[in-house]
Amino acid sequence: MRFFNLIIIALVMASTFACASEKDYVAKIKTRHGEIVAVFFDDTPEHKSNFISLAEAGRFDSTEFHRIIKGFMVQGGDVFTKEGLPPAVWPTLPAEIRSNHFHKKGMIAAARQGNSINPERRSNGSQFYIVTGEVYDEESLKTDMVLLQEAFLKYIQLGSNSDLKDEYSRLYNERKFDSLTTLLVSKRAEIEESLNVKLTKDFSKEQTEAYTTIGGAPHLDGEYTVFGEVISGMDVVEKIAAEPTGNRDVPLETVYMTVTIEKMSKKKIEKEYGYQYPAKK
């Protein structure tokens, strides 16, 4: 029995040592607002290795956060424009869209061209965005607004809904779009029953909790590759997101970046940044 116990202890110690010695890559994105620290996911290997390679080669340095949309995201890392490469020959990466990675606040995802010219949802070979997003109440989060709008327009054509139609027209003409959204959501259950349609989207418990607490951009889930996460410096991201912008969401004052890569043990990353790696299955 004692011999058996010694074997168990030895196995536990070996496992602990392996976890402590296992290393990962940390990206440090330096801007005039401060430093953003990020890690990348092992189950998006193409995107992880591509970002690390670009950063180690210094190719991100002097690129900008060139697109800022408040309540949504900050986008940057346009290596190929900086290097003078024509857009027609910009490298792309195969989509690595994983259901366990979604657009909660602080996630890093790859920019890409739209579905009409990019049905495979291939990612731009350098540009990335960091999600800032918005916080949702659960009812708004789970409402499929595209389907609801279509169903609402059918619903108000019914003779018994003339008052609702007038209210919709008034809010629309007055450009009170927040009130208009509230009106549509409030009528969802009524419309579902009347037209016998489903106007909701399904979210996991984890997604629902994230989007109703810290926020994010749920409408992008399943469409873009999420391949990393900010583990320190979200206050810096928020400062970038607050930059005044002009035409095409470009900040009026340039926000340059310098990106370096550091390799360290996962145990040190967890200790220094409070990041928790997912348990191995």
Buried (B, 14 or more C-beta within 10 A) or exposed (E): EEEEEEEEEEEEEEEEEEBEEEEBBBBBBBBEBBEBBBBBBEEBEBBBEBBBEBBBEEBBBEBBBBBBBEEBBBBBBBBBBBEEBEEEEBEBBEBBBBEEBBBBBBBBBBBBBEEEEBEEBBBBBBBBBBBBBBBBEEEBBBBBBEBBEEBBEEBBEEEEBEEBBEBBEEBEEEEEEEBBBEBBBEBBEEBBEBEEBEBBBEBEEEBBEBBBEBBBBBBBBEBBBBBBBBBBBBEBBEBBBEBEBEEEBBBEEEBEBBBBBEEEBBBEBBEEBEBEBEEEE
